[in-house]
Amino acid sequence: QDFPPHLPSPPRVQCRLQSLQTLPSSMASSPSHLPSTTLPLVLLPLLLIAIPPSLSTASSSSPSTTSTDARLTAIRTLCRSTPHPDDCFDSLKLSITININPSILGYVFQSLRSAIAEAAKLSDLFTPSSAGVVEKLRGSLQDCRELHQSTLSCLEKSASLVQSRGKLSDVRTQLSAALTNRATCLEGLAGASGPGKPALLASVAAAYKHVTNSLSLLPKEAAPNHRRRHLGGADGDWFPAWVSRRARRLLQSGGGDDDHGYDPGSILTVAGDGSGNFTTVGAAIAFAPNNSDDRTIIIVRAGTYQENVEVPSNKTNIVLLGDGCDVTVIRARRSAGDGWTTFRSATVGIN
């Protein structure tokens, strides 16, 4: 079409590529002066400028989405091999948002963190006032409470070992001990009743699902290539080679000889006649330091001690040394027939 006579007559193509700002003010202020076929051509450059950014944004987000989907698929595939796949997937998918290394040990660590978080919720449930559980066997809730604390310790040690690339066999031992704690707790609660029992059992089951999954996710290790450490030594020597000389002297002397290398002031003595530091073994154990890396020697003098001795898990490196198996005797009378749990009926129990 022809342009109005008052406009210059540049080539038709150049005119169509101009924007409204380059046209005379009379036409820019009144688009109706333009022929109907010219307006789309004037707006065409603006459309061409607006389209590329949206295309570039879509293309830049695609690789990230693909990577996330691939990791979720890998996690779901891995979790199919666990006893509780859905719980496994719910715990491991968090590793994507918190940027945990997508390796098998990274997934084990994340699973252990979920196990610790769930187990911590049980701490307030194993008390008679809040559990709503009527015990059939005495001490069943106390058993569960102590076993639960031991489980938390096992899980924290396991997470620390995985994070520091420690021995996976030690992690497997800790998690197996935690599952044994669950079995012992549930055995004591089997005959219990009360409105709070179903919720308590459901909470225990939910918490230990992550423990079971963590154990199943551990990669298999090759069998260790080392000689077994026998309890008995060679050539008639009662002590094995891995017992230190200082420990040998202590065991041979029965604690009565100061030449054993231990500070006599750090040795606790139990004597029923009152001649020692304590009259009961339980009192000496309670006095011993918590979580000690050094040995605590407790010498139990000749006599018969009527008590149930319990060594909590936080009383570490304790050595009980008697005057002889025929003269130092610890005796107790708890039994399942009297209403005690198997765990609580031990004469000497070491957690």
C-alpha positions in Angstrom: 0.0 0.0 0.0 1.1 3.6 -0.5 2.1 5.9 2.3 0.3 9.2 2.9 1.7 12.0 0.7 3.2 14.0 3.6 5.6 11.3 4.5 8.9 10.6 2.8 9.0 7.5 0.7 11.8 5.2 2.0 11.9 1.6 0.8 8.9 -0.4 1.9 10.9 -2.9 4.0 12.8 -0.2 6.0 9.5 1.5 6.9 8.0 -1.7 8.2 11.0 -2.3 10.6 10.8 1.1 12.2 9.3 1.4 15.7 6.6 3.9 16.6 9.2 6.2 18.2 10.8 6.9 14.8 7.6 7.9 13.1 6.4 11.5 13.1 4.5 12.6 16.2 1.3 13.0 14.3 1.3 9.3 13.4 2.8 8.0 16.7 0.0 9.7 18.7 -2.7 8.4 16.3 -2.1 4.8 15.3 -5.3 4.9 13.3 -3.4 6.9 10.6 -1.5 3.7 9.8 -2.9 1.2 7.4 -4.3 -1.9 9.0 -1.6 -4.1 7.6 1.3 -2.0 8.9 0.6 -2.3 12.7 1.6 -6.0 13.1 4.8 -5.3 11.3 5.6 -2.4 13.7 5.1 -4.6 16.8 7.0 -7.5 15.4 10.5 -6.4 16.7 9.0 -6.1 20.2 7.6 -9.7 20.1 11.0 -11.0 18.9 12.7 -9.3 21.8 10.3 -10.7 24.4 10.3 -14.3 23.3 14.0 -15.4 23.8 14.2 -14.8 27.6 11.3 -17.2 28.3 12.9 -19.8 26.1 16.2 -19.5 27.8 14.7 -19.8 31.3 12.9 -23.0 30.5 16.0 -24.6 29.0 18.2 -23.7 32.0 15.9 -25.3 34.6 15.6 -28.6 32.8 19.0 -30.2 33.7 18.4 -29.5 37.5 14.9 -31.1 37.3 16.3 -34.1 35.5 19.1 -34.5 38.0 16.7 -34.5 41.0 14.4 -37.0 39.3 17.3 -39.3 38.6 18.4 -39.2 42.3 14.9 -39.9 43.5 14.6 -42.8 41.2 18.0 -44.2 42.4 16.9 -43.8 46.1 13.6 -45.5 45.4 15.5 -48.4 43.7 17.9 -48.7 46.7 15.1 -48.7 49.2 13.4 -51.6 47.6 16.0 -53.9 49.1 15.2 -52.7 52.7 12.6 -54.2 55.0 10.6 -50.9 55.1 10.9 -49.3 51.6 8.5 -46.4 52.2 10.1 -45.3 55.4 13.5 -45.6 53.8 12.5 -43.4 50.8 10.9 -40.8 53.1 14.2 -40.5 55.1 16.6 -40.7 52.2 14.9 -38.2 49.9 15.8 -35.5 52.5 19.4 -36.0 51.5 18.7 -34.1 48.3 17.5 -30.9 50.0 20.3 -30.9 52.6 23.0 -31.7 50.1 24.3 -35.0 51.5 26.8 -36.9 49.4 24.8 -39.4 47.2 26.9 -42.4 48.2 25.8 -45.5 50.0 27.5 -44.4 53.2 25.9 -41.0 52.8 22.5 -42.7 52.6 23.4 -44.9 55.7 24.3 -41.7 57.6 21.0 -40.1 56.7 19.0 -43.2 57.7 20.8 -43.2 61.0 19.9 -39.6 61.6 16.2 -40.5 61.0 16.6 -43.4 63.4 18.0 -41.2 66.1 15.3 -38.6 65.6 12.5 -41.2 65.9 14.2 -43.0 68.9 14.4 -39.7 70.7 10.6 -39.4 70.7 10.4 -42.5 72.8 12.3 -41.0 75.8 9.1 -39.7 77.5 7.0 -42.8 76.8 8.7 -45.4 79.1 7.5 -43.9 82.4 4.6 -45.3 84.4 3.0 -41.9 84.7 2.9 -41.2 80.9 2.8 -44.6 79.3 -0.6 -45.6 80.4 0.7 -49.2 80.6 -0.1 -51.6 83.4 2.9 -53.9 84.0 2.4 -57.6 84.4 6.1 -58.2 85.1 7.9 -55.9 87.5 10.4 -53.6 85.9 9.3 -54.0 82.3 9.0 -50.3 81.7 12.3 -49.6 83.5 13.9 -52.3 81.3 12.6 -50.5 78.2 13.8 -47.2 79.4 17.3 -48.4 80.1 17.5 -50.4 76.9 16.2 -47.4 75.0 19.1 -45.3 76.4 21.5 -48.0 75.3 19.9 -47.9 71.8 20.4 -44.2 71.5 24.0 -44.6 72.4 24.4 -47.4 69.8 22.8 -45.2 67.1 25.0 -42.2 68.0 28.1 -44.3 67.9 27.1 -45.8 64.6 26.5 -42.4 63.0 29.9 -41.2 64.3 31.6 -44.3 62.9 30.0 -43.9 59.5 30.8 -40.2 59.3 34.5 -40.8 60.3 34.7 -43.8 57.9 35.2 -46.2 60.8 34.9 -50.0 60.7 31.6 -51.0 59.2 31.7 -54.2 61.3 31.6 -52.1 64.4 28.5 -50.2 63.0 26.9 -53.6 62.3 27.5 -54.7 65.9 26.1 -51.5 67.3 22.9 -51.7 65.2 22.5 -55.4 66.0 22.7 -54.6 69.7 20.0 -51.9 69.2 17.7 -54.5 67.6 18.4 -56.9 70.5 17.3 -54.1 72.9 14.0 -53.8 71.0 13.3 -57.6 71.3 14.1 -57.6 75.0 11.9 -54.6 75.6 8.9 -56.1 73.7 9.4 -59.4 75.5 8.9 -57.7 78.9 5.8 -55.7 77.6 4.1 -58.8 76.1 1.9 -59.4 79.1 1.3 -55.7 79.9 -2.1 -54.1 79.5 -3.6 -50.6 79.7 -4.9 -48.0 77.2 -1.4 -46.7 76.4 0.0 -50.0 75.3 -1.1 -50.0 71.6 0.3 -46.5 71.1 3.6 -47.4 72.9 4.1 -50.5 70.8 3.3 -48.6 67.6 5.9 -45.9 68.5 8.5 -48.6 69.2 7.8 -50.3 65.9 8.0 -46.9 64.0 11.3 -45.9 65.6 13.1 -49.2 65.0 12.1 -49.4 61.3 14.9 -46.9 60.6 17.3 -49.0 62.6 16.5 -52.1 60.6 16.8 -50.1 57.3 20.1 -48.7 58.4 21.5 -52.2 59.1 20.2 -53.5 55.7 21.8 -50.6 53.8 25.3 -51.3 55.2 27.6 -52.5 52.5 29.0 -56.0 53.0 32.6 -56.2 54.2 35.1 -58.9 53.3 35.9 -61.3 56.1 38.8 -59.9 58.2 42.1 -61.6 57.5 43.6 -61.9 61.0 44.3 -64.6 63.6 41.6 -65.2 66.2 42.4 -64.0 69.7 42.0 -67.1 71.9 41.2 -66.6 75.6 43.8 -69.1 76.6 47.5 -68.5 75.9 50.0 -70.8 74.3 52.3 -73.3 76.2 50.1 -73.5 79.2 50.1 -69.8 79.8 46.6 -68.9 81.1 46.8 -65.3 79.8 46.4 -64.6 76.0 49.1 -62.5 74.3 46.9 -59.4 74.0 46.6 -59.0 77.9 49.1 -56.4 79.0 51.8 -57.2 81.6 50.3 -54.7 84.0 46.9 -56.3 83.7 48.5 -59.7 84.2 50.2 -58.6 87.4 46.9 -57.2 88.7 45.0 -60.4 88.0 47.7 -62.6 89.5 48.0 -60.5 92.6 44.3 -60.3 93.2 44.8 -56.6 94.0 46.7 -57.3 97.1 50.2 -56.6 95.7 51.1 -53.0 95.0 53.5 -54.1 92.3 50.7 -54.4 89.7 51.3 -50.9 88.3 47.9 -49.3 89.3 47.5 -46.5 91.7 46.2 -48.1 94.9 44.2 -44.9 95.6 42.2 -45.5 92.4 41.2 -49.0 93.4 37.9 -49.5 95.1 37.4 -52.2 97.7 34.2 -53.9 98.7 34.1 -55.9 102.0 31.0 -57.1 103.7 32.6 -56.6 107.1 33.0 -52.8 106.5 36.8 -52.9 106.2 36.7 -51.7 102.6 35.4 -48.6 100.9 31.9 -50.1 100.3 29.9 -53.0 101.7 28.0 -53.8 98.5 29.2 -54.2 94.9 26.3 -52.0 93.6 27.5 -49.1 95.7 31.0 -49.3 94.3 29.8 -49.4 90.8 27.5 -46.4 91.4 30.6 -44.5 92.7 32.7 -45.4 89.6 33.2 -42.6 87.1 30.9 -42.4 84.1 32.2 -43.1 80.5 35.7 -43.5 81.7 38.5 -44.4 79.3 40.6 -45.7 82.2 40.1 -48.9 84.1 38.2 -48.7 87.4 39.4 -51.7 89.6 36.8 -52.9 92.1 38.2 -55.6 94.4 35.5 -57.7 96.1 36.8 -59.4 99.2 35.7 -62.8 100.4 32.1 -63.1 101.4 28.6 -63.7 100.1 26.9 -60.7 98.8 23.1 -60.9 98.5 22.3 -58.4 95.8 21.5 -58.0 92.1 24.4 -56.2 90.5 23.6 -54.0 87.5 26.4 -52.3 85.5 24.8 -49.5 83.4 26.1 -48.7 79.9 27.7 -45.5 81.1 29.9 -47.3 83.6 32.7 -48.3 81.2 36.0 -50.1 81.8 35.1 -51.6 85.1 37.0 -54.6 86.4 35.4 -56.7 89.1 38.1 -58.8 90.9 37.3 -61.2 93.6 39.4 -63.2 96.1 38.4 -66.4 94.3 35.4 -68.1 92.8 35.0 -70.3 95.8 35.1 -67.5 98.4 33.7 -64.4 96.7 30.0 -65.1 95.9 27.3 -62.8 94.6 23.8 -64.4 95.0 20.3 -63.2 94.3 16.8 -64.7 94.0 14.9 -62.8 91.3 13.1 -65.0 88.7 10.3 -64.8 86.2 8.2 -66.9 88.5 8.3 -64.1 91.0 7.1 -61.6 88.4 10.4 -60.2 87.2 11.4 -59.8 83.6 14.2 -62.0 82.3 16.4 -58.9 81.8 15.9 -57.7 85.4 16.4 -61.2 86.9 20.1 -61.4 86.1 22.3 -61.7 89.2 25.0 -59.6 87.5 23.7 -57.7 84.5 26.0 -55.6 82.3 24.3 -53.3 79.9 
